Amino acid sequence: MNRKLSAIPLILALFLAVLLPGHTSPASAASTASAVSVAAAASAIDSGLPIRTPQQIAAQWKKRMSSPDDREPYIDMPSVSAPYSPGSLKTDYIQDGVNAINFYRFISGLSDNITATKPLNVQAQFGSVLLAAEDNFSHTPKKPADMSKDFYGKGYESTSSANIYASFGYDGHIVTRSINAYMDDSDTYNLSVLGHRRWILNPPLKFVGIGLAESEDEWTYSALQVFDTSGNKKLEHNFVAYPGESPFPIEVFGPHQAWSISLNMDKFKKPEKKNVKVSLTRLKDNRTWKLNSKNGKVTGKGAYFNVENTGYGTGSAIIFRPDGIVGYRAGDRFKVQVLGLQSKDGKDLTISYTVNFMTVKK
């Protein structure tokens, strides 16, 4: 499925997420009203994940999100024409991308011990070169005529099982930029799914691989192998929210971005879009946005709502975005309530949590 981020000056970023084998693969303005009350018969639950402190988040930002833009990426430069060569990236360059992944997981209450492995890095290099060979940005690129079947097979194995990204006209740190783009994921091509974000915030993720290659037409491509599930498979949490149920930095979340709640499907029945309703209340003035299936039109900004039930990460996700917000400010607090969900045994459940926006720069 071809998905791309909308163009910005000098940069066109594109990236995709695909489904694991065995899984299947689109508002009117939200109304303003008082917050809905929790139904008496429904049990209110929070995420069940650790709550980080502002001090912890600021420390992790300083530690993991300060990679230099001018860091040289390559040990061996890839060859994107015959004779093809995957090349290799410097360890510290790869680690910058891993650090960004771990930062986003940390602020979401998840394990932040993701590591890059040599086999997955090599796989991602083959995929990145395949994309760059003919500037064919696709999960299923065709084989270049002068590329061996073996090289093509390795590249295809990567692109067909990864998040992929492309950029033009940007000389900074492509890999960290790609991770930020995957977490944004809110352009019109990705808004209804948020697949890249959901893979990075997949609780059992443990190992990743990162690749990079530049085409002869000066496009830069990166593959992120991110479908690993080697981590803890016993999932005790209720859901993963982004922005998360904790202090959350405004530096990584803007008004165009969608909010998401990825459900632990060991605890929830598959939700039905027609039944699910979101109430988002800004506590400083009690303005409340009610979002539901009537807000299902995909647009570049404004109110949006979807229930997405395909196999990204652990499964179903509730995706929503309020309209009329110019920006989030440190000190803003938002109450989230989600109605219309059921537990595995058929009991009504209400998700309820608060997001406290902060800044890492104080």
C-alpha positions in Angstrom: 0.0 0.0 0.0 1.7 3.2 -1.1 1.6 5.9 1.5 3.5 9.2 1.7 4.0 12.1 3.9 2.9 15.4 2.4 5.7 17.5 0.9 7.5 20.2 2.9 10.1 22.6 1.6 13.0 20.8 -0.1 11.9 17.5 1.4 9.4 14.9 0.3 9.2 12.1 2.9 7.5 8.8 2.1 7.2 5.7 4.2 5.1 2.6 4.5 4.1 -0.1 7.0 2.9 -3.5 6.0 1.1 -6.3 7.8 2.7 -9.4 9.3 1.8 -12.6 7.5 -1.7 -13.8 8.4 -3.1 -10.3 9.0 -5.5 -8.3 6.8 -4.6 -5.0 5.7 -10.8 6.5 5.9 -14.9 14.6 9.2 -17.0 16.8 10.0 -15.9 19.2 12.8 -16.1 17.7 16.2 -18.8 19.2 18.4 -18.0 21.1 21.6 -19.9 20.2 24.7 -19.5 19.2 28.3 -17.6 16.0 29.1 -19.5 12.8 28.8 -20.0 10.9 32.0 -18.8 7.3 32.4 -21.6 4.9 32.0 -22.6 3.3 35.4 -22.3 -0.2 34.1 -18.8 0.3 32.6 -15.5 -0.3 34.4 -13.0 2.6 33.9 -9.5 1.5 33.2 -6.2 3.2 32.6 -3.2 2.0 30.5 -1.7 -0.1 33.2 1.8 1.1 32.1 4.4 3.0 34.1 4.0 6.7 34.5 7.2 8.6 33.8 8.1 11.8 35.6 9.0 15.1 33.9 12.5 14.8 35.2 12.9 11.3 33.7 11.5 12.4 30.3 13.8 15.5 30.2 16.8 13.3 31.0 15.9 10.8 28.3 15.5 13.6 25.8 19.0 14.9 26.6 20.4 11.4 26.4 18.7 10.1 23.4 17.5 12.9 21.2 20.6 15.0 20.7 22.4 13.3 17.9 24.4 15.6 15.6 22.8 16.3 12.2 26.2 16.1 10.5 27.2 12.7 11.7 28.8 10.7 8.9 26.7 7.6 8.2 28.8 5.1 6.3 31.6 2.7 7.0 31.3 1.4 3.4 29.3 3.4 0.9 26.6 1.3 -0.8 26.7 0.8 -4.5 23.2 1.4 -6.1 24.2 0.3 -9.6 26.0 -2.7 -10.9 28.1 -4.1 -9.3 25.7 -3.7 -6.4 26.9 -3.6 -2.8 24.9 -3.1 0.4 27.5 -1.1 2.2 27.3 -0.6 5.9 26.5 2.1 8.5 28.6 3.3 11.4 27.5 1.9 14.7 26.9 5.3 16.3 24.8 6.4 13.3 22.6 3.3 13.8 22.5 3.9 17.5 21.1 7.4 17.0 18.0 5.8 15.3 17.7 3.2 18.1 18.0 5.9 20.7 15.1 7.8 19.1 13.0 4.6 19.0 13.7 4.0 22.7 12.9 7.6 23.6 9.4 7.3 22.0 8.8 4.0 23.7 10.0 5.4 27.1 7.6 8.3 27.1 4.8 5.9 26.1 5.5 3.7 29.2 7.0 0.8 27.2 10.3 -1.0 27.5 13.1 1.1 26.2 15.8 -1.5 25.7 15.5 -2.0 21.9 18.7 -2.9 20.1 19.8 -3.2 16.5 21.3 -6.5 15.4 23.8 -7.1 12.7 21.6 -9.5 10.6 18.7 -7.0 10.6 21.0 -4.1 9.8 22.4 -6.0 6.9 18.9 -6.9 5.7 17.9 -3.2 5.9 21.0 -2.3 3.9 19.9 -4.6 1.1 16.4 -3.1 1.1 17.7 0.4 1.1 19.9 -0.3 -1.9 17.0 -1.9 -3.8 14.9 1.2 -3.3 17.7 3.5 -4.4 18.7 1.4 -7.4 15.9 2.8 -9.6 14.2 5.2 -7.2 11.3 2.7 -7.0 9.8 3.5 -3.6 7.6 0.5 -2.9 7.3 -2.5 -0.6 7.4 -4.6 -3.7 9.9 -3.0 -6.1 10.6 -4.7 -9.4 14.0 -6.3 -9.9 16.5 -4.0 -11.8 17.6 -5.8 -14.9 21.3 -5.8 -13.9 20.7 -6.9 -10.3 21.4 -10.5 -9.4 18.5 -12.7 -8.2 20.2 -13.2 -4.9 20.8 -9.5 -4.2 17.2 -8.7 -5.2 15.8 -11.5 -3.0 17.6 -10.1 0.0 16.4 -6.6 -0.8 12.9 -7.7 -1.4 12.8 -9.6 1.9 13.7 -6.3 3.6 11.3 -3.9 1.8 8.4 -6.3 2.1 8.7 -6.5 5.9 9.7 -3.0 7.0 8.9 0.6 7.5 10.5 2.5 4.6 11.3 6.2 4.2 12.6 8.4 1.4 13.8 12.0 1.5 15.1 14.5 -1.1 17.1 17.7 -0.5 17.9 17.1 3.2 21.5 16.8 4.4 20.8 16.2 8.1 20.5 12.9 10.0 18.1 10.9 7.8 17.6 8.0 10.2 16.5 10.1 13.2 14.4 12.2 10.9 12.7 9.0 9.6 11.9 7.8 13.2 10.3 11.2 13.9 8.3 10.9 10.7 7.1 7.4 11.5 5.9 8.6 14.9 4.0 11.5 13.4 2.3 9.3 10.8 -0.6 11.8 10.5 -0.6 12.8 6.8 -3.6 11.9 4.7 -2.0 8.7 3.5 -1.3 7.3 6.9 -3.9 9.0 9.2 -6.4 6.2 9.1 -3.9 3.5 10.1 -0.9 5.0 11.9 0.9 1.8 11.1 4.5 3.0 11.4 3.8 4.4 14.9 2.0 1.3 16.0 5.0 -0.9 15.0 7.5 1.2 16.9 5.2 1.2 19.9 4.5 -2.5 19.7 5.1 -3.8 23.2 7.0 -7.1 22.3 9.4 -5.3 20.0 13.0 -6.1 21.0 15.3 -6.0 17.9 15.4 -3.7 14.9 17.6 -3.2 11.8 18.4 0.2 10.1 19.6 0.8 6.6 20.4 3.8 4.4 21.3 4.3 0.7 21.4 7.3 -1.7 20.2 7.1 -5.3 22.0 8.5 -8.3 19.2 11.1 -8.4 20.1 12.2 -4.8 17.1 10.6 -3.1 17.9 9.0 0.2 16.2 5.8 1.3 16.0 4.1 4.7 14.5 0.8 5.7 13.6 0.0 9.3 13.2 -3.7 10.1 10.7 -3.4 13.0 8.4 -6.5 12.9 10.3 -8.4 15.6 8.3 -9.7 18.6 11.2 -11.2 20.6 10.4 -9.2 23.7 8.0 -10.0 26.5 5.0 -11.7 25.0 3.0 -11.8 28.2 1.2 -8.4 27.9 -0.3 -7.2 31.1 -1.0 -3.6 30.1 -4.5 -2.5 28.9 -3.5 -0.2 26.1 -0.7 2.0 24.7 -1.7 5.7 24.2 0.2 8.3 22.2 0.4 10.9 23.6 0.8 8.8 26.6 -0.8 8.6 30.0 2.0 10.6 31.7 3.7 13.9 31.3 4.3 14.2 27.5 6.7 16.5 25.7 5.2 19.1 23.3 8.5 18.9 21.3 7.3 15.7 19.7 3.6 16.3 19.3 1.8 19.0 17.2 -1.8 20.0 16.6 -1.9 18.2 13.2 -0.9 14.8 14.8 -3.5 12.1 15.6 -3.9 10.7 19.0 -3.9 6.9 19.2 -4.8 4.1 21.6 -3.5 0.7 20.7 -5.5 -2.0 22.6 -4.1 -5.1 24.2 -6.3 -7.6 22.3 -5.7 -10.2 25.0 -8.1 -8.0 27.1 -10.5 -6.4 24.7 -13.0 -7.7 22.2 -12.5 -6.4 18.7 -14.1 -2.9 18.8 -16.8 -1.8 16.4 -16.4 1.7 14.9 -20.1 2.4 15.2 -20.1 1.8 18.9 -16.9 3.6 20.0 -17.0 7.2 21.1 -14.2 9.5 22.3 -14.5 12.4 24.6 -11.4 14.7 24.9 -11.6 17.5 27.4 -9.1 20.3 27.9 -9.2 20.8 31.6 -8.1 24.5 31.8 -11.4 25.6 30.1 -13.4 22.4 30.0 -13.7 22.5 26.2 -14.7 19.0 25.1 -14.4 17.4 21.7 -16.8 14.5 21.0 -15.4 12.2 18.3 -17.1 9.2 16.7 -17.8 7.6 13.4 -19.3 10.8 12.0 -15.7 12.2 12.0 -14.3 9.6 9.6 -13.3 11.8 6.6 -9.5 11.9 6.1 -8.2 15.4 5.9 -4.8 17.1 6.4 -6.1 18.8 9.6 -9.2 19.1 11.7 -11.4 16.6 13.5 -10.9 12.9 12.7 -11.9 9.5 14.2 -11.3 5.9 13.2 -11.3 2.4 14.7 -8.6 0.4 12.9 -8.7 -3.3 13.3 -5.9 -4.7 11.1 -2.7 -6.3 12.3 -0.3 -3.4 13.0 1.5 -4.1 16.2 -0.8 -5.9 18.7 -4.0 -5.3 16.8 -6.9 -2.8 17.0 -6.3 0.9 17.5 -8.6 3.9 18.2 -7.4 7.0 16.2 -8.7 10.5 16.8 -7.7 14.2 16.4 -9.5 17.3 17.7 -10.0 20.4 15.5 -9.4 24.0 16.4 -6.1 23.5 18.3 -3.3 25.8 17.2 -0.7 24.1 19.4 -0.2 22.2 22.6 1.5 24.1 25.5 3.4 23.0 28.5 0.9 22.8 31.3 -2.0 21.9 29.1 -4.0 18.9 30.5 -6.4 16.8 28.5 -8.8 14.1 29.9 -9.5 11.2 27.5 -12.5 9.0 27.8 -13.4 6.2 25.4 -16.8 4.5 25.5 -18.2 1.6 23.6 -15.5 -1.0 24.4 -15.9 -4.5 25.8 -13.7 -7.0 27.6 -13.1 -10.5 26.3 -15.9 -11.7 28.5 -18.4 -9.1 27.3 -18.2 -6.6 30.1 -18.5 -2.9 29.2 -15.2 -1.0 29.6 -14.4 2.7 29.6 -10.8 3.9 28.9 -10.0 6.9 31.0 -6.7 8.8 31.4 -5.1 12.2 31.5 -2.3 13.6 29.4 -0.2 16.3 31.0 1.8 18.2 28.3 5.3 19.4 29.3 8.5 20.8 27.8 11.9 19.2 28.0 13.6 22.5 27.6 13.2 23.9 31.1 
